[in-house]
Amino acid sequence: MNVLVTGGAGFVGTFTKNALMKEGHTPILVDNFLTGSESNVNTEDVIIQSDILDPSLPERLQPYEIDAIIHLAAQTSVPSSVADPLNDMRMNIEGTVRMLELAKALDVKKFVFASTAAIYGDNENVPLKEGEHFQPTAPYGISKATCEMYIANFCETHSIGYSILRYSNIYGPKQTKDGEGGVIKIFLDKLLSGQPVSIYGDGNQTRDFIFVEDVARANTAALLCKDGIFNVSANEEITVNELYRVMAKEMGSSLEPVYGEPREGDIYRSCLDNRKFMALVNWKPEVPLAEGIQETVKQMHAQEFLT
């Protein structure tokens, strides 16, 4: 398949590109390089530098005979969505609707969308199944939930296959501090420089962290699965305090964290039930948290050496 990957030079996009190539697909990358990095692009990659809001994008992609779209490009920061909800709306909702129009114009057969655990909000029924109601606590979750409804309606109306993947907190090499798994990058940066880590709230809030390579494999598997909405997660709930202990041990640090006020819009407990997706496709999370953090630290040390 020729697969368009929006945000293809970003964190998840880079690993998704690699997973697609491993499965014999041809990725076509689109990125505006606001958060994506040119260092993630190889000389043999097909890359189009463009914003997903650019009305000329469909014409530029016409020669590539796109079979499927994996739509990753988005505004992913909860605090940024609270500070600037208009930008969050434009990038996430308008950007997604434009990609749907693109799918229709290019006669695309499959649309895979990067959604989020944030749509569930604060919900005690963890691990959360796909049938739970939307309860987003910040504009970011609201915009992603809105995108999901647009996708289901548009794709069913125009006979386009679709998979909506609700990711838990993604982490791994090449990650930036923004986004839902950015806490790991922030903690590692602090520990690497010998500075104390700040934890918002009491540290007993929980998350479900999944390694980026597991997510990339899920994105690729979703190209061939039936239509629907699926959680992509490790299905393991861990507190931020426990996460910090794992990371501090890996970094050989004895520093104690510093606690501050909770952040506006943050969810207290989050863990996603991944069994629906696992039963449908040949996929399961393969990288345990400690191993994934080791791999991420190794990459950070290598990057520090290079720079």
Buried (B, 14 or more C-beta within 10 A) or exposed (E): BBBBBBBBBBBBBBBBBBBBBEBEBBBBBBBBBEBBBEEBBEEEBBBBBBBBBBEEBBEEBEEBEBBBBBBBBBBBBBBBBBEBBEEBBBBBBBBBBBBBBBBBBBEBBBBBBBBBBBBBBEBEEBBBBBEBEBBBBBBBBBBBBBBBEBBBEBBEEBEBBBBBBBBBBBBBBBBBBBBBBBBBBBBBEBBBEEEEBEBBBEBEBBBBBBBBBBBBBBBBBBBBBEBBBBBBBBBBBBBBBBBBEBBBEBBEBEBEBEBEEEEEBBBBBBBBBBBBBBEBBEBBBEBEBEEBBBBBBEBBEEEEEEE
